[in-house]
Amino acid sequence: MAWYDVLDQKIITYLPDLPVEKEAPLSRHTSFRIGGPARRMAFPQTREQLVLLMQFAGECGVTPLVMGNGTNLLVDDEGLDTLVIQTADHMNQIRQISPLELEADAGVSLARLALFAMQQGLAGLEFAHGIPGSLGGAVCMNAGAYDGEMKQVVSEVEALYPDGIRRIPNEKADFSYRHSLFSDGTAVVLSARLTLQVGEPAVIRGKMEELMARRKKSQPLEYPSAGSTFKRPSGYFAGTLIDQTGLKGLTCGGAQVSSKHAGFIVNVGGATCRDVETLIHQVQAAVFKEQGVRLEPEVKIVHGKK
C-alpha cells in the first residue's frame, strides 16, 4: 500500500474536516509560479491538525514540506512525492498578549502582521511590511530588509520537534544572517512572540510607505520571483557583483536575470525549475570567474521526483 493511501485513511479517520488536495500543482502556491504537483497537499486549520499531520507523515515514512506563502521556494518541475503542508490559508491568527507584545501563528503574512502592529501603535516591524513571506518562513531564515531583521523583534519561537513542542527564546534561536536554529527543518515553527516599541501610527505608516516606494522603484515586482536569489556575500552585494559581471538580462528559457535588479532571477513567462537552476549556476560560475566571489543561493530549491 502506497504511503499516500495510508495517509488518506488516517486523515479520513482522524481529521475528516481537514482540506486536502491530491496532485496539487505547486506552481499555484509559489511566488515563482513554478513547480509540479505535490502527491498530497494539506491545509491545516489548527495547530492540533498540524501536529497530527506531522505524526501521520512520520508513521507513513515521509518527511513533509511545510510552507507558508511559498515566497522563497523553487520547486521541482516533476513535482514532489511527499506531503506538502501549507499554513498560510488558515494558521494566520494574531494576538496582542501585552502592551508591547504580539503573538502570531506561523502562517500569517508579514505584511498583515506589520499592519496589525501599526494599528496598535507598535513600531519595529516597518522593515517587514514589504517582505512577501509568512512569519514561519521569516523566522526560519531570519528574513530582513532595509537594516531590519526578524532577530531584532522575535522574543520567543514556539516550534514542533519530533519529541514535542518547545518554546525557544531569542538567545537560543541561533539567529544570524539568513539563518536560525530552525533552518535545517528539524523543527516546524508554529508561532512566534514579538516584542515591539511604542510608536505613532501615522509615523509608522509613513515609514512603511517610504520603504515600499523604494522597493517598487528598485525591485522587479512585476514578475514572479522568489525575491533575492542569492545571499549577500561578506563585504559585497550580490546584485552589484552580478551587474558588474554584465549579466543583467541574461536568460535561460523563461527565466531571466532581472534588468531592473540583477540580484533577482525572475519568471518572464513559462520558466521551469530547470531554467532557473541553470541560470543560477551560470551566474555563480561567471561571478566567480570575473570577481572571485562565490554566490550562495538564498532561495530554497526543493527536489523530489515522483
Secondary structure, DSSP 4 states (H G I P E B T S, - for coil): --HHHHHHHHHHHH-TT--EEEEEEGGGTSTT----EEEEEE--SSHHHHHHHHHHHHHHT--PEEESS-TTEEE-TT-EEEEEEE-TTT---EEEEETTEEEEETTSBHHHHHHHHHHTTEES-GGGTT--SBHHHHHHTT-EETTEEGGGTEEEEEEEETTEEEEEEGGGS--BTTB-TTTTSSSEEEEEEEE-EE--HHHHHHHHHHHHHHHHHHS-TTS-B-S--BPPPTTS-HHHHHHHTT-TT-EETTEEE-SS-TT-EEESSS--HHHHHHHHHHHHHHHHHHH-----B-SEEE----
